[in-house]
Amino acid sequence: MRYKLAVFDLDGTLLDTIGGLTLSLNAARRMNSLAPQTEDEVKTFINNGVVKFIERSLDSDPGEYSEELKQRLLKDNVAYYDSHYLENTHPYNGITEALIRLKSDGMLLACVSNKNDGPARKLIDHFFPDLFDYVSGSVDGVERKPSSQPVERCLDHLSIDNSEAVYIGDTDTDILTAQNSRMCCISCTWGYKTREFLILNGASNLCSDPVDLRSFMR
């Protein structure tokens, strides 16, 4: 195999979480007397951590919002999602089989996400038990993607050089993360961004089906 390690994004790459994220956000919005938002809207809010997620949700509303409202919405959203993270969430078709094949080829598998660390680990444990060698979500003191810092922590933990690893994600944030980490990037088109958007944002290796991931590793 060409690489020793495959580093995956989580939301929009391994799991379709948009239904669960929308459910939790709208539950929190109802608690704060705000109108619900659609899945298509919520797709535009993700990929830079939960604080930015909440800020984008509020920015899409008319008028200004207070810091107090932002903090309430953030707290309510996190609390609801922590107890409902499995709802309306599922692996993309073929992704589990693709991971099993890569694992059988002797590759190490990692997931590095901007989702809070607790839910990220729980989701991987639930949907992909015993497949991943390293999992990390957003934690205090570590910069979020597109910073290379969370990926560098992964590489250090597994004693892998960045030339021996490939990064797989579905957004422009993932492309930038790979660039900042000096890694090859595979952009998957089954996630939350279109093929055209990914190309416009610098994608050079596009994969449209998880079953084809293995061919990029050879």
N, C-alpha and C positions, 0 to 999 in steps of 0.2 A: 504494500500500500504506500501511497505517496506521503501520507501524513500519519502521525501517531495519535493525534488528538483532534476531536471535533468539538468545538465550543458552540453551543446552541443558545439563541435567544429563547424566551418562553412564550409570551403572548403573541399570537399571530404566526408563530413558527412551529412550536411543538403542540400547543393547545389553542383551540378556538375558545377564547374566554370572553368574547365581546358581550355575549348574552348575560353572563354573570356580572361583568363589570357594569353593564347598563342597569341590571336589576339593583345592585347595591347603590349605585349613584342615585338612581331615582328614589330609592327608599330614603336615603339621606336628604335628598331634595324635598321630599314630602314632609319630613320631620321639620324642615326649615321653611315651609310654606312656599316652595319654589315649584314651578311647572316641570313635568318630566321632559326628558330629552330622548331622542331616537338613537338606535344603534349606530346609524350612519354618522350622527353627530359625535357620539362617544368615541368612535374610531379615530376621530381627529384629535382627541384629547390625550391619547395614551403614548407611551414609550419614553417618557422622561421622569418617571416616578410619580408617586401619588400626590405630592404637593402641587406639581405642575398640572397634573390631571384635574385637580379641583380648581385651580386658577383658570384653566382653559374653559372648564364648564361654566364658571361664573362670568368669565369674559364674554361668553357667547350670549349672555342675558342682556337685555337693555338696561342702560343706566350703570351707575357705579355700585360697588359693593364695599362693605366695611371689612376690616381685618378680623373683627369679631365674628362676622358671618362666615368668612373663609375658614376660621379655626373650628367653628361649630360643625360646618359641613364636612371638613376634613376628619374630625373626630368621629362623627356619626357614620361616615362612609367606611372608615377603617374598621369600626366596631361591627358594622353590619356584614362587611365582606369577610371578616375573620370567622364568622359563624355560618356563612353561606357560600364559601369559596368554591364548593363543588357544584353548585346549582348552575344550570345552563352552560356547562363547560365540558368540553370533550376533546380528545386528540384528533388531529386531522387524519383523514383517511390515508392509511398506508404508512403513517409516521412510526408507529410502534414496530411494524415489521422492518422498516428501514433501520431503526436503531438496533434491533436484534441482529440484523445482517452485519452492520458495522462492528458491533461488539464481537460477533463470531469471527470477524476478520482480524481481531486483536487490537482494535482501536480503543482508546480511552474516550469516554464521553463526559462532557461537562455542560452545565447550564448556568449561564450568567445573565441575570435579569435585573431590571430596574424596579420590579415589583418588590414590595416589602419582603424581607428575608423569610419571615415565618410562613406566610401563605405560599411563597415560591417553593420552599422545601416540602410543605405538605402536599402540594399539587404533584410534584415530581414523585414523591413517595407513593402517592395514591395511584397515579396513572402509569408510572414507569418503574415499578419496584425492582430494585437490584440491577438496574441498567446503567445508572450514572455513577461515575467515579468522583464527581465534584459538583456541588450545587451551591450557588450563592445568589441572594437577592440583595436589595438595598439595605445597608447597615450604616449606622452613624460612624463618621470618621473616614468613610471611603467615598470618593467621588462617584457619581453615577455615569453610566455610558451617555455620551460618546467618549468620555474620558477612558484612557487605556487602563486606569488603575484597577478596576475590578477584574479585568482580563489578566493583567499582570499578576495579581494575587493568585488566580487560578493556575497560571503557568508555573509560578514559583512553588505552589503546593504540590503540583504533580511532577515537578522537575522536568518540564518540557520547554524547549526553545521555541520562540514564536515562528521560526522557519519550519517547525515540525507540526504546526497546528493550523487548522482552518476554522474560520468563523462563519456561522450560518444564521441569517436573520431575514426579516421581512420588511425592513424600513430603511429610510435614509439615515436614521440614528445608528443602525447596525453597520451600514457602509462606512460611516465616519469612525465608528468604534474599531472596525477592522483596520482602517487606514492608520488610526492613531496607535494601534497595537502592532503595526507593521506585519499584518497577517493577510493571507488570501481570504477573500470574502465570496461566499455563495449567497446570492439573493433569491429567496423563494417567493414565487408569485401567487401562492395559495393563501397568503396572509392578508394584511390590512391595507396594503398599497398595491396599486396597479403596476403591471409590467412597464407601461410607459413612464410612470412616475419614477420607478426605480432606475430606468435607463437615464432619464433626465438628471438623476442625482448620482450618477457615476457607476451604476452597477455594470459589471463586466462579465460576471458568471451568473446566468439566470437559470433557475431550476423550477419547472412547473409541476413536478410530481415527486413526492418523497421517494418513490421507488428508484428514481434516477440519481439520488444523492451519491450512491455508491460509485457511480461512474466518474464523478468529480474527484474521487479520492485516489484514483489509479494513475 
